[in-house]
Structures are given as structure tokens and as C-alpha cells.
């Protein structure tokens, strides 16, 4: 494509919003409509609604069409992530109707696919590219109403009545106002709060939401309060069963701005001239007319087109770049969580495919496997922790990707997420049918309930949540030195004999002395002896515990003990909790935890050597830090906790780094040169 060659657009889905977009393409400077992908290509009226465009049989056929450069995704919300990812895989640029995805987690997966493919991905909030928006931002920045204090933003309408099959009311179409039109109000509030502080957009530090959930379980009217750093408060509201005035109001110390029907620039789906009213503190009123006569959708067509022609993967401001889209979706996620709105299509029974709409695939080799003493099946060389996820739809994205890359070792705990981490994994294992291929790490007896009689009770609850009759590896999450160690060994041995633990057990945050005592007791009494440990282990030594009761095993004495016993250690915080990232430094401006736990000259020396080796290997220091843990002379399994697909793939870049004993010694103390 060149600046003089129009971008050839295909539209995925032939609904009313697709027709509006087609009008925008016809009026654009950069685009040409070539084809429409329809699941019912023989539907009457398609040719008339999209004159000059070919009607293609199905979405896959549209993505395979060599005459298509970019696709506009106009289907209902639940299909956005699947088809945007498949379009990126097909090398097509994507403009996706709002909301970009059901959640920020889905949107991140879409961005990950576009990033890998080198394709454009944009969210089609049409109002953001209209000249009226830029004019509004200019007025805010000029100080015409003084300092912004409050934003009131609404977008609501009333459907003729409850229609359970209509996409706006249908639960399986992710209906309701928050996702359909709430994103307008939230994105606007973030834009104005950003303009008031000289930024492209701002993120609220507090979100409080409420809603009325109707017969089908979707929000029929809803409101939220957003508080931004600096004191700006935004009131946002949306509805599908209630007419609202749809006036944007921005209140400042010297007056206010009002914009009626902002979302269509005061017009309709064809033309919006744009009108902004500035009202002074004395009641004086000035009306500013943008007087724009172009088709309202032509601006987003050209915004996407210009980005594609320039080789960019995101919109230029004031269009919404990826960070902006993610920020809006995170607010919508918090709003939905506040009102308890989780669609049935997001839950395990109906979410049986991966984010791309395909069945889960096995056999990946990016993550290798190793034998663990006492474990009947090979386990992946890294274990996945996933405490940050609170819904099946969000957590399954990462679980699927880890498994498809070859990972089968999952780290859970009785107290993680108030029990939801175990529940999520259990749903995923059953849903995907991969329990027998997977290795589950479970933990119990966390402080303050760290007693032998708690182990069996908590394990029973864990197994119920995990939907299985056994775990593969079990750790006591803490130790209680006031209890004789033999009582803990007896309790875990009983679970082994009952078949509820079918691999090694041991302690997490246990001292060397207590492990030795536990092993000696088991050998003396004929019980199964502890065969695994889960302590912190890292290239950087922990100077003091992150939390009370934490035990680190990175000292020379610990390394010698682990090596002599060949004790498997499942290492948490194996990458120093950010110490090896580029942002950490000696200026002590990092987080209190980072400074308190990791800052020492010896650790900075290790970090410097990791940086040096990483430069030679064309990796990052954090990859070297992870490789250090993986290449120990004893079974060493890092627990990793990526939150996104990008973070997961970045961690996997460490797996091909082979470090010799000399390399390990040099990284640790600098006495030898790395090979």
C-alpha cells in the first residue's frame, strides 16, 4: 500500500453499524469498501445495503480474501476478541467496533496477537476522531472554564420494550448499557481528566458503580462515580431502557461546558456539525460551532487508514491507542464487578474454547519438562501462578496459553484469592479435560491456622474446589515451630496413604533445620519423608522477609544443602520481584519493598553482571535471573506469575539460556568469567 492507494476494507458482519461504517468508507480519503463477510450471504437486501461490495460467504472467507487489507469487525461484542485475533493471524489490519472486547484481559490478548503480527488494531469509538473532540480538548486546556472539578457524562436510550432475543437484552450477546454505551461516558471522562492535567488521558484511582440488572441479567440502567488523582470527580451513566438527556457537562472553577448529543457531534450517523456551549460563571453563553459536514464515520476510517499507511499499529491521539482502550475497559471491568455483572458466556460451562475460538491444543514444546523425584509424571520446568484473576474468562486466557506452550505445572493455595484460584483451576481442568496431563501444586496450613489437624480439612476443601480427588504436590504454606515437626509429617503422611497426595510433600517457608528434623523423623518412623521445598530462591538474596514468616534459600549454605540432598525447590519470587528489571536502580526511588528487601551492594553487583550477560545473549537481565534459577545443580523450578500473554512469552525467553557452573558462580559472586 502507498499513500495514493486506498486501503481495501472488508466488513465482518452486515448489521446496521456496518452500514454506517460503509458510509464512512465511501466518504473517506483513504479507504475503499471491497467486501462484506456474512454468515447468511443470501439474506435479502445485502447487496442494496452495501452497493459495490462483494458479499463473501462467512468470516473465514473474508479473512482469506487476498484483496482485503483491513477488516472492520461489526458483529456483537462476544465475537470481537476471537475474530480480531484471527484477522491478525491472517495478516489483516483491524478496526473493531466498541467495546474492543468484553474485558481488558481479552483486549490485551487481541493486542498481543496484533503486536506479533505487526498489524494495526484500533477501537472504533467514532466520536474520538471527530474534530469536535479535539476542539473540546483545546478549550479545556485553554482554561476557558478554569480548573476542571467535575464531569457529568451520560449516554442512554429506551428500547421499545423488553426483547429477550435482541442483542441489547440478550445475556449471551453481552447486552446491557455498560458495555454498549457506558464505554463512551468512561472514555470521555478519562479524556477530559487527562486534558485537564496535560495528559492524553487519565486513570481514575477510585471507581464505585451500581446498576439495575433486568430479567435477562444484563444492566438496563447503570451509574458510576470515578475519582481521579487531583480531585476531579466524574459521574457517568448509561441505559438501554431509560431515555437520558445525553448532554456532556464539564464543570470548572470559572464556568462550565455543555455539549448536547456529543456522541454523534450533535447530529446522526451521517453528519454532525458539532456544537459546544461555554457558559461563564456569570451566566454568559458562547456557542462554538465546529461546522463539520463530513460523514461522522469517515474520520475513524481515515484515522485508521493514516495509521496503517504510516506503519503504526495504534491510533494517533485523539484516537484511542491501546493503553487508552485498556484503561477504559479496566474501568468497565471494575464497574461490572461492583454490580456483579458476569455474563453466562464468560463462565466455564459456555466458555469451552480458547480466546481465538479454537479447541485447546496440546503438544507444545516451548516449555520443556523434567522429572521431579517422587512425581509419577514429568512436570514443566516452570510452574504457573495466577492469583490475579477473578473470573474464568480472564484466567483461562493465560491458562490456555501456558498449556499450549507445553506447561502443565500449576501453583495454587488454599488462601489464594479467597479460594477462587483453586476454583478457577478446577473449572479449567474439567472444562478442558486435561486433569490427567496436569500437575497440581496445592498449599494449606497458612498462618494463623498452621496446625496438623488443619491440613486434612483444608485439603478436602481444596480438592472440592479443584474438582479432583488428589493433588500431585503438597506444601504446608508456613511452619509452626511450636508444634513438634513429627505431627506435621504424620498429618501429611496420612493424606499420602489416603491417596489425596500422590507425589512429594514438604514445606513452603520452612527452615533448613526443620526440614532436616522432618526428614529424620520420617526415616525413623517409616513415614513418607518430605521430598520438596517451596522457598524463595533467586539470584538476588532477600535481605529481610517480604512478609512475616518468609524464608529465603539463596545463601551459600542453602545452595549447598539443596545440592547435597537434591531437594526440589519450587522457587517463588525467582526474579527478585522486579529487582532485575530496567527500572530498578541505586537511587532508592523504587518501592519501599524493593529497597528494603533487595537493595545491597552485593545484589547490585549480581544485577550488573546479569545486565552484562544479557547484553551478550541479546536477552534482558530478568531472563538471565530466571535462567539462574533454572540451571541450578539441584531440581529448581521457578514459580512465575505473568498477568498477560506478553509477560508469559517474555518469561519463556529465559528457557533457552544454558548456564554452566562457571556462569552461575560468576553471576553469583563475580569470581569467574562467564563462558
Number of C-alpha atoms within 10 A of each C-alpha: 10 9 12 9 11 17 28 19 27 30 33 25 21 23 15 11 15 21 18 17 26 28 19 25 24 16 20 21 17 22 23 22 25 19 23 29 23 23 16 14 17 12 10 9 9 19 15 9 16 20 12 12 19 16 22 22 15 16 20 17 13 22 26 13 14 10 14 21 19 27 27 25 30 23 20 19 22 18 17 24 25 19 24 29 25 20 27 26 17 16 19 27 28 29 27 25 22 23 27 31 26 23 23 21 23 22 23 21 23 26 26 17 22 25 16 11 18 17 23 25 33 27 26 26 23 24 21 22 25 28 18 27 22 14 17 19 19 13 16 24 19 12 15 19 22 17 17 26 18 22 25 20 26 26 27 22 19 14 16 8 9 16 12 13 12 12 16 24 26 18 21 19 20 26 25 29 26 31 25 21 21 29 25 26 26 27 25 26 30 25 23 26 32 19 21 24 16 13 12 19 23 22 20 22 10 13 16 17 20 18 23 15 16 14 13 18 19 26 28 27 24 23 20 24 20 23 18 19 13 12 12 20 21 27 20 24 28 32 26 27 21 13 14 15 12 20 18 22 19 23 20 21 15 15 21 24 24 18 22 18 19 24 28 20 25 17 16 13 18 17 17 24 20 25 23 23 16 21 19 18 13 8 10 9 14 12 13 14 13 18 12 16 11 16 22 28 28 27 23 26 28 20 23 31 27 19 17 25 17 11 12 16 22 24 24 15 14 18 26 24 17 18 12 20 23 21 19 29 25 16 27 25 19 17 24 23 16 15 16 13 18 18 20 15 16 19 15 19 13 12 18 18 17 19 26 19 15 10 12 17 14 14 10 14 12 16 20 17 17 13 13 21 16 14 15 13 17 17 24 22 22 28 25 23 21 24 22 14 17 15 17 22 24 22 21 25 20 23 24 20 20 24 24 18 20 20 28 26 26 24 24 28 26 23 19 16 17 11 17 21 26 29 23 26 24 21 19 25 20 15 16 19 12 15 18 10 15 20 24 23 23 25 28 26 27 21 15 8 14 19 20 21 14 15 21 17 12 19 23 15 14 26 19 15 19 27 18 15 12 23 23 21 23 32 25 27 24 22 22 20 11 7 12 13 20 18 15 23 21 19 16 28 20 15 19 20 12 11 14 21 22 18 23 25 28 26 26 28 20 24 19 16 8 16 19 14 15 23 19 15 20 19 13 10 11 10 18 19 22 24 23 26 27 28 23 25 28 25 24 28 21 25 14 14 15 15 9 8 14 18 21 24 24 20 15 10 11 15 15 13 16 22 15 11 10 16 18 20 25 23 26 22 19 26 28 22 16 16 23 26 17 12 9 18 15 11 7 12 11 16 10 9 14 18 18 16 19 22 21 16 10 15 20 18 16 22 26 15 21 25 22 18 19 18 12 10 13 9 18 21 25 26 24 29 26 28 26 27 25 23 19 17 16 19 21 24 27 24 24 23 18 18 18 19 21 17 12 18 15 15 19 19 18 20 18 12 17 12 19 15 14 15 19 22 16 18 27 24 13 16 11 14 12 17 11
